[in-house]
Amino acid sequence: MSPNASPTVSSSTRTIRIGSRKSQLALVQTYWVQEQLQKAFPDRTFEVHTMSTQGDKILDVALAKIGDKGLFTKELEVGMQSHEIDFAVHSLKDLPTNLPEGLMLGVVTEREDPADALVVHEKHKDKQIDTLPEGAVIGTSSLRRLAQLRHHFPHLTFKDIRGNLNTRLAKLDAGEYDAIILAVAGLRRLGMGDRIHQVLPAEVSLHAVGQGALGIECRTDDTEVLSLIQAIEHVPTRDRTLAERAFLRSLEGGCQVPIGVNTQLDGDTLTLTGIVASVDGTKFVKDTVIGSVSTAEKLGTELAQRLRQQGAQEILEEIFQAVQRG
């Protein structure tokens, strides 16, 4: 139990309602949070309430073309504001960096490996990302992955892919794609770690901001919930993702902008690397900042400023204009 959880909180009779998306991965993550809190507070009741978000309903359009930063969070946030649920469990990479008034990022849980994974069709099981044949079709719904892979492997062909994890894997196995790119964390959490053919190194694909971590969003004035959820906070992950989110916020980029990061924590020293790339991969700016973990958010802002000076602003403006043109 967290030292922040007071005896008066743990003995309350209030039932805590946890909000979750209905997807398989979201539910696995939410039930894990429920289980951890139930262990920490065995005398409390935690209930899971599910909701469908806009991102769950629109499966036939590329995410970049929908353009809403709150695609996977808005309905859950409305549920918190109307007191239908008390907090929501998100994949942190889906949670916008600017939250609605009255809501906050309460805690961040321990991170699974945030890297991207190459999953291949059976016929390419002897290949790695850099040895796939020219013209091989790679499925990804992420502009971040697309931009970086186009930059490093211009000889490959890229095709959008939507749907849940099982749907994407089925399309791959049916031969619609030669390989697809997925998050290591999602595959492992769903017990599909054996499908990971290659973990892509940071030199090839910097991961999404917050990838691999869970973010617990709650009402700012709900001191009882804030006290309870402290039991599952992972401070090193929190510090790393604070830097990443500050970087993204400073660049005003949503999840569907080619922005990638990598953070390393060595004692009290935080190293943050970030990239901004054009969708076609031809324009690419990258830099690294190093400093005290106590200044995590400041480091993120500093890195954003550095990349702006190197041309990131022009790249982002081009992308926004292209999206607006449809």
N, C-alpha and C positions, 0 to 999 in steps of 0.2 A: 504494500500500500504506500502511496506517496506520502511524504511527510506533510504535504500541503493539505491532505484530506483530513478535515477536522472530525472529531467524534460526533458532533451534532449533525454533520452532513451524512455520515455513513449510517446513522440510525434513523434517517428520515423515511417516511412511508411512501413518498412520492415515487410513482413509476416513471422511469426515464425512457422516453421514446426516441429511438435512433432511426434517422432517415437514410434510405439507401435507394439507388437506382435498382432496376429489376434485372439488369444483366447478370450473367453467371459470375463474372469476375467481381462485379460490385458487391454481390451478395456474399461471396467467399470472403472478401475484405471486411465487410460489415459484420459478418458473424464472428470473424476473428476478433474484431474490436469488442463486440458484445461478450465473447468468452473471456477476454483479458480483464474486462471491467468486472465481470461476474466473479472471477477469481479474487480480484482485489477487494471487492465489496460483496461477499456472499449473502449478506442480509438485504441486499437491494434487488429491485426488479428492473431489468433492462429489456425492452421490447423493440423488435425491428419492424419498421413500417416502410413499405416500398412505394416508389413513385416512378412513373415514366417521364423522362425528360425529352426535350425537343431533339437532342442528339440521338436518342434511342429510336425515335419515330421516323426520322428522315434518313433512310439507308440507301437511297438511290442517287444521292447527290454528293459530290466531293465536299468534304468538310470546309475546304478553303472557300468554296463558293457560297456557303451558308453564311459565314462571316460573323456569327454572333459569339462573343467571347464567353457567354454563359450557357453554351449549348447543353452542357451536362450538369448544370448546377441550379439554374433559375427556379425550377419547380420546387426543388428542395429548400431553396432560400425562402420562397413564398410560404412554404410549410412551416419554417421556423418563425417567420414574422407573424403568422397567424396562430402560432402556438399549437399547431397540429403535431409537430415533432419538436424535440428539444435540442438535438444537434444532428449534423449530417456527416457521413463518412465519404470522402472524395479521394480519388486518385489525385494527389496534389498537383500533378501536371495539368489537370482539367480545371483547377480552381483559379479564376481570374485573380490578378494581383491587386485589383481595386474591388473591394467588397461593398455591398449595399450598406447604407447607414443602419447601425444597430446590430450588425453582424461582424464577426471577427474570426480569424484563424486562431482557434484555441490552443491546439497542440499539434505536433508532427510526430509520427511514429517512426520506429527504426526502419531504415531504408533497406530494401532488397537491392541487389545489383541493378544500377540504373542504366546499364548499357543496352544497346540494340542487338538483336540476334538475327542471323541469317538462317532461314529455314528453307531447305531445298527440296525439289522434286527428286524422287528416287533415282532418276537417271543422272543426276548431278552429284551423287553422294561422295564422289571422289574429288569434287571441286571446292574451292574457297571463293570468297567474293572476288578476289583478284585473278582467278583462273577460269571464271565462267566464260563461255564462248561469246564472241561478238554477236550482238543482237538478242542475247538472252533476255527474256521478259521478267522484270522484277516488279512485284506488287507492293505498293505502299500508299497509304492515305495521308502521309505526313509530308508537308512541304519542307520541313527541316531535314528529314531523311533524304528526300528527293534531291534537294539542292546540293547536299554534301556528296551524295553518291554520284550525281551527274558530274560534279567537279572532279572527283577522283577516277571515275570510270565512265567516260563519255561514250564508250563503245557499247554500253548496255542500253536496253530499251526499258522504259519505265511506264507502268500502267496503274491507274488508280484501283484501289480495292477497298470495299466497305463490308460491313457485317461484323458479327461477333467472331471470337477466336475460332470456334468450330467451323463457322461458315467459310472463313478465310482459308483455313487448313484444307477444307474439302475442295475448294476451288483450286488450290495448289495441287493437291493429290489427283484431281481430275485432269490436270495438264493445261489448265488455263494460264498458268504462270510457271516459269522455270524455278523461281525462288520468290519468297516474300520476306519482308523485314517486319519483325515484331519486337515488343519489349521483352527482355529476359525476365523481368519481374512478373509480368502477366502469365507467361508460360509456366514459370515455376509455381506460382500461387495456385494455378489450376491443375497442378500435377502433370504438366506436359513438358517438363524440363528435358525429356529425352528427345523432343523435336528440335532442340537447339543444335544446329549444325556447326555454327561458328558464332562466338561472341565478338562483335565488331569492336576493334580497338578504338580508343579515343582519337587516334590520328586519322581514322577513316570517318567516324561518325560521333560527334559530340552529342550527348543525350539531351532530352527535353528538360526544361526547368522543372524541378520537383519530381522527375521520373523515378519510380521505384518506391516513393514514400507515400504515406497516407496523410491527408490533412483533415483534421476534425474542425468543422466550422460550427459556431454556436452563437447565441445572442450575447452581446457584450455585457448585458446587465444580469445574466444568469450566473450568479456567483456559485450556486450549488453545483451546476454542471461543470463550470470551470474548475472547481476544486476536485471533482471526481475524475475528470479526464487527465489531470496531471499525472495520474498513476501510469499512463501509457506513453508519456512524452519521452522522446529520445533526444537528449540535448545535442550530441554531435550532428545528428541529421537535421535538427532544427536550425543549427547555426549554418550548416552548409546550404540549406534550402533558403534561408533568409537572404544570403548573399545572392543566390541565383534569382530569387524573385525580385530583389531590388534591381538587379541588372535588367531583367525583363521589363519591369515597371518603368524604369528610366528610359528605355527605348520605345515604350508605349506599344509593345508588340503583343498580339494575342497568341494563342497556342498555334494558330495557323499562319505563322510567319517563320521563315527560315532562320531561327535563332537557336543555337545550341550551346551547351555549357558542359564544364567538367569541374568538379571541386574535389580538392584533397585536403585532409586535415592531419597535420603532424604536430601533436601536442597542442600548443596555443597558436600555431601558425596555419593560416588558411590560404590555400592557393586556388584562385578562380580563373579559369580559362573560358573565353567565350568567342563565338563566331556569329557573324551576320553574312548571309549569302543571298545572291539573286536566285530565283527559282530555276533558271537554266544552268546554274553552277559556274557561270563565267566570271562573276564578280564575287569576291570572297575576302572578307577582312577578319582577322583573328588576332587576339592579344591575351596577355596574362597579367594578373595583379597578385601580389603577395602581401599579406599583412596580418595583424592580430585578429584572432577570431572574435574578439570583443567589438571589432569594428566591421562585422560581416556585411551589414547593409551598406555602409559607406564604401566598402570595397566594390560591391556590385554597382553602385552609382558611378564610381571612378572608372570602372572598366567600360561602362556604357559610354561615358564621355570620351574615353580614348578611342573607342571604335567609331564614334561619330566623327572625330577628327580625321579618321582614316577612310571615311567615305560611307559609313553605315547608314547615315541619314538619307543619302541619295538613293541607296539600294531600297530602303524601306518605303520611301515615297513612291518609287517606281512600282513596287508591289501593290501598295494601296490604290494607286491610280488604275493599275491593271484589274484589280478586283472590282473597283467601282464601275469600270467599263463592262464588266461581266465576261 
